[in-house]
Amino acid sequence: MPIRYRERLVEAFDGQTIITIDAKESCLLLYPVSEWEIIEQKLEKLPSFDQAARRIQRLLIGHATEVELDNHGRLLVPPLLRDYARLDKQVMLVGQGKKFEIWSKGNWEDQRTAWLAEEADGSGLSDELRLISL
């Protein structure tokens, strides 16, 4: 974990985080515990007879694992989650506001290239996104 994020995670959350899978992409999601608890409550409120809701509950809650930063700012990612995201020697940590995404470097580069190609032709933007000025 880069030092600038590590210090904030340790200071605000005692370094306690939850890691789970992303149900749409081959990456992992890393949340401070307090942020994860909000998401978990929302997931638990979903209707149990809705098949899509149950699938998301099983995937996100079922894979959620508490991990702590060690003294060197490292996270021990369980093998099941490492395998899911195809993590090896090089990983990418991508900040996403209240969470991080953890990608294998190769998967990140492939996906980023695909996203940039979609953006170049404008096909990936909804009307709502087209209104945002950056």
Secondary structure as GFF3:
##gff-version 3
##sequence-region A 1 134
A	DSSP	alpha_helix	3	13	.	.	.	ID=ss1
A	DSSP	beta_strand	16	21	.	.	.	ID=ss2
A	DSSP	beta_strand	28	32	.	.	.	ID=ss3
A	DSSP	alpha_helix	33	44	.	.	.	ID=ss4
A	DSSP	alpha_helix	51	56	.	.	.	ID=ss5
A	DSSP	pi_helix	57	61	.	.	.	ID=ss6
A	DSSP	alpha_helix	62	63	.	.	.	ID=ss7
A	DSSP	beta_strand	65	68	.	.	.	ID=ss8
A	DSSP	alpha_helix	79	85	.	.	.	ID=ss9
A	DSSP	beta_strand	91	95	.	.	.	ID=ss10
A	DSSP	beta_strand	100	104	.	.	.	ID=ss11
A	DSSP	alpha_helix	105	121	.	.	.	ID=ss12
A	DSSP	alpha_helix	127	130	.	.	.	ID=ss13
###
